[in-house]
Amino acid sequence: MLSDFYKPGQLPISFELYPPKTDKGVRSLMLQVERLMKHKPAYITCTYGAGGSTRGKTLEIVEKVKTLFQVPVAAHLTVVGSSVADLRSFLAEAERRGVDYIVALRGDPPQGETKFKPNPKGLRYANELVELINDEFNELGVLVAGYPETHQEAPSPEVDLENLKRKVDAGAQVIVSQLFFRNSDFYSWRERCEKAGITVPIVPGIFPINSLAQISKIAKMCGAGIPKKLYEKLNQKPDDPEWHKRVGTAYASQQVNDLADNGVPGFHFYVLNQAEATGKILTALKEHMAKKKSGSPA
């Protein structure tokens, strides 16, 4: 079972990829995955473009990763633009290709649209997708997303938490958080989840920053706040991506070490198809945990 990875003392890690647009990009990605495999991930996930634009490619990537590296894989699946028949078809194909888990999401509106519009023959909410998977494709484990800073479309944190609880009650086995940059936001959200009766593993999603422009855009899209001091440090050299990577990697490493000290069940890294930054963070985490175990000052 998916949640079995998250046993006390294990601290498993997982990585999220996205489908490259070209064959050359796929070959490059496999080289990056080979580097990431040195860190022994519990599983690897693959997303796709808004509105399902690269959905078929997602299955190709996860099948290739599983074949080459013999690691469990998860495919993202959103209800956006899909009929129930479309969703069943994707899930059947996922099973045929050896996919182990599904990251079940409602999904963002397609590019150019600002509001989610359900397919008249489809589903409206992620919890309905979780129910479909558990009713008809129950060999597939299910992960869902959670939002430490509240989903942008939710009218309140309370309603957002009710929606998350609905997904868990429908059969989700693991929650992976949206990216965040203040651990305090994650801790307060986790506490509210626990008070609401959510008992499945709540895994922090970590985003190593590669560039100021990129993270500014992504943070705005998903409603994640960038701490003022972090932004100011990144902006000391606004046109220097190497500086941004150094600052972002150091910051994420501090985040991860603190989260590990505060009882998270594991980590999910949004690696953006690059191994270097995440590798440095995990190496630093290993050293941090070794010092902690030996009793040396961390």
C-alpha positions in Angstrom: 0.0 0.0 0.0 1.2 3.5 -0.8 1.1 4.7 2.7 3.4 1.9 3.8 6.3 3.9 2.5 5.7 6.4 5.3 6.5 4.4 8.4 8.2 6.1 11.4 11.9 6.5 10.9 11.8 5.9 7.1 11.7 9.5 5.7 11.1 8.4 2.0 11.5 10.8 -0.9 9.7 11.1 -4.2 10.3 13.2 -7.3 7.9 14.9 -9.7 8.8 15.2 -13.4 7.0 16.8 -16.4 6.9 15.4 -19.9 9.5 17.0 -22.3 8.3 18.1 -25.7 11.0 16.4 -27.8 12.8 13.0 -28.0 16.0 14.8 -27.2 14.3 16.2 -24.1 13.2 12.7 -23.1 16.8 11.4 -23.4 18.0 14.3 -21.3 15.4 13.6 -18.7 16.3 10.0 -18.4 19.9 11.0 -17.6 18.6 13.3 -14.9 16.4 10.5 -13.5 19.5 8.3 -13.5 21.2 10.8 -11.2 18.1 11.1 -9.0 18.0 7.4 -8.6 21.2 7.5 -6.5 19.0 8.9 -3.8 16.7 5.8 -3.8 13.3 7.4 -4.3 10.2 5.5 -3.1 8.4 6.5 -6.3 8.5 9.0 -9.1 5.5 11.0 -10.4 4.9 12.8 -13.7 2.5 15.7 -14.3 1.2 17.1 -17.6 0.2 20.5 -19.1 -2.9 22.4 -18.1 -6.1 20.9 -19.6 -4.5 17.6 -20.2 -2.4 18.8 -23.1 0.4 16.3 -22.6 -1.6 13.5 -20.9 -0.5 10.7 -23.3 3.1 11.7 -23.0 2.8 11.4 -19.2 2.1 7.7 -19.5 5.0 7.2 -21.9 7.4 8.9 -19.4 6.3 6.9 -16.3 6.3 3.7 -18.3 9.9 4.4 -19.5 11.0 5.4 -16.0 9.6 2.2 -14.5 11.1 0.0 -17.2 14.6 1.6 -17.1 14.9 2.1 -13.3 12.6 -0.4 -11.7 11.0 2.2 -9.4 7.2 2.6 -8.7 5.6 5.4 -10.7 2.6 7.7 -10.4 0.8 9.5 -13.2 -1.1 12.7 -12.6 -4.7 12.8 -13.7 -7.1 15.8 -13.7 -10.8 15.9 -14.4 -10.4 19.1 -16.5 -11.9 18.7 -20.0 -12.5 14.9 -19.6 -15.7 12.9 -19.6 -16.0 10.0 -17.2 -15.3 7.7 -20.2 -12.1 9.6 -20.9 -11.0 9.1 -17.3 -11.8 5.4 -17.4 -9.8 5.0 -20.6 -6.8 6.8 -19.1 -6.9 4.7 -15.9 -7.2 1.5 -17.9 -4.3 2.5 -20.0 -2.3 3.4 -16.9 -2.9 0.0 -15.4 -1.9 -1.6 -18.7 1.4 0.3 -18.7 2.2 -0.8 -15.2 1.5 2.5 -13.4 1.4 2.0 -9.6 -0.3 5.2 -8.4 -2.4 8.1 -9.5 -2.1 11.7 -8.3 -5.8 12.6 -8.5 -6.5 16.3 -9.1 -9.3 18.6 -10.2 -6.7 20.5 -12.3 -6.2 24.0 -13.5 -8.3 25.6 -16.3 -6.8 25.3 -19.8 -4.5 28.1 -20.9 -6.5 31.3 -21.7 -9.3 30.4 -19.3 -9.6 31.8 -15.8 -12.4 29.6 -14.3 -12.8 25.8 -14.1 -15.6 24.5 -16.3 -16.5 20.9 -15.8 -17.2 18.6 -18.8 -20.9 18.0 -18.9 -20.2 14.3 -19.0 -17.3 14.5 -16.6 -16.6 15.1 -12.9 -16.5 18.4 -10.9 -14.2 17.6 -8.0 -11.1 15.6 -7.2 -12.9 13.6 -4.5 -15.1 12.2 -7.3 -12.1 11.1 -9.2 -10.7 9.4 -6.0 -14.0 7.6 -5.7 -13.9 6.5 -9.3 -10.4 5.1 -8.9 -11.2 3.3 -5.7 -14.5 1.8 -7.0 -13.2 0.6 -10.4 -9.4 0.7 -10.4 -8.6 -0.2 -6.8 -5.2 -1.7 -7.6 -4.0 1.9 -8.1 -2.9 3.8 -5.1 -4.1 7.4 -4.8 -2.3 10.6 -3.8 -4.0 14.0 -3.6 -2.9 17.6 -3.3 -3.2 19.8 -0.2 -2.6 23.5 0.1 -0.8 24.9 3.2 -1.7 28.5 2.1 -5.2 27.6 0.9 -6.3 26.9 -2.6 -6.8 30.1 -4.5 -10.4 29.3 -5.5 -11.4 28.2 -2.0 -13.6 30.8 -0.2 -11.9 30.1 3.1 -9.3 27.9 4.7 -12.1 26.1 6.5 -13.8 25.2 3.2 -10.4 24.2 1.7 -9.8 21.8 4.6 -13.3 20.3 4.2 -12.5 19.7 0.5 -9.3 17.9 1.5 -11.0 15.8 4.1 -13.6 14.8 1.4 -10.7 13.5 -0.8 -9.2 11.5 2.1 -12.6 10.1 3.1 -13.1 9.0 -0.6 -10.0 6.9 -0.3 -6.8 9.0 -0.8 -3.9 7.3 0.9 -1.3 10.2 0.9 -1.5 14.0 0.7 1.3 15.9 -1.0 1.4 19.6 -0.3 1.6 22.4 -2.8 5.0 24.2 -2.7 5.5 26.6 0.2 8.4 28.7 1.5 7.5 29.2 5.1 7.6 26.1 7.2 5.3 27.8 9.7 2.6 27.7 7.1 3.0 24.0 6.7 3.1 23.3 10.4 -0.1 25.3 11.2 -1.9 23.6 8.2 -0.8 20.2 9.3 -2.1 20.9 12.8 -5.5 21.9 11.4 -5.6 18.8 9.2 -4.9 16.6 12.3 -7.7 18.4 14.2 -10.1 17.7 11.3 -9.4 14.0 11.7 -7.1 13.6 8.7 -4.7 10.7 9.6 -3.0 9.8 6.3 0.6 10.9 5.7 0.9 14.6 4.8 4.1 15.0 2.8 5.6 18.5 2.2 6.2 19.4 -1.4 9.6 21.1 -1.8 10.5 23.4 -4.8 14.2 24.2 -5.2 14.3 27.7 -6.8 16.1 27.9 -10.2 15.4 31.5 -11.1 13.7 34.6 -9.7 11.4 35.1 -12.7 10.3 31.5 -12.7 9.5 31.2 -9.1 7.7 34.6 -9.1 5.4 33.3 -11.9 4.8 29.9 -10.3 4.2 31.3 -6.8 1.6 33.7 -8.2 -0.1 30.8 -10.1 -0.4 28.6 -7.0 -0.8 31.2 -4.3 2.4 30.6 -2.5 4.0 33.5 -0.7 7.7 34.2 -1.1 9.3 35.5 2.2 10.5 39.1 1.9 14.1 38.2 2.9 14.3 35.4 0.4 13.0 37.6 -2.4 15.4 40.4 -1.5 18.3 38.0 -1.5 17.3 36.6 -4.9 16.9 40.1 -6.2 20.4 41.1 -5.3 21.4 39.7 -8.7 18.1 39.7 -10.6 19.7 38.5 -13.9 22.0 35.9 -12.5 20.4 32.4 -12.6 23.5 30.8 -11.0 23.0 33.1 -8.0 19.3 32.2 -7.9 20.1 28.5 -7.9 22.6 28.9 -5.0 20.3 30.9 -2.9 17.3 28.7 -3.7 19.2 25.5 -3.0 20.5 26.8 0.3 17.0 28.0 1.3 15.4 24.7 0.4 18.0 22.8 2.3 17.3 24.8 5.5 13.6 24.1 4.9 14.1 20.4 4.5 16.4 20.0 7.6 13.9 21.9 9.8 10.9 19.8 8.4 12.9 16.6 9.1 13.4 17.8 12.7 9.7 18.4 13.0 8.4 15.0 12.2 7.3 15.1 8.5 6.8 11.6 7.1 8.9 12.2 3.9 9.5 14.7 1.1 8.2 15.2 -2.4 10.5 17.3 -4.7 9.3 19.3 -7.6 12.6 18.8 -9.5 11.7 20.5 -12.8 13.5 17.7 -14.6 16.8 18.7 -13.1 18.8 16.6 -10.6 21.5 18.9 -9.4 19.8 21.1 -6.8 17.7 18.3 -5.3 20.8 16.2 -5.1 22.6 18.8 -3.1 19.6 19.3 -0.8 19.4 15.5 -0.1 23.2 15.2 0.5 22.9 18.0 3.0 19.9 16.3 4.6 21.8 13.1 5.0 24.7 14.9 6.7 22.2 16.7 8.9 20.5 13.5 10.0 23.8 11.8 10.6 24.9 14.6 12.9 21.6 14.5 14.7 21.9 10.8 15.2 25.4 11.0 16.5 24.5 13.8 18.9 26.7 16.4 17.2 25.5 20.0 16.8 23.5 20.3 13.5 
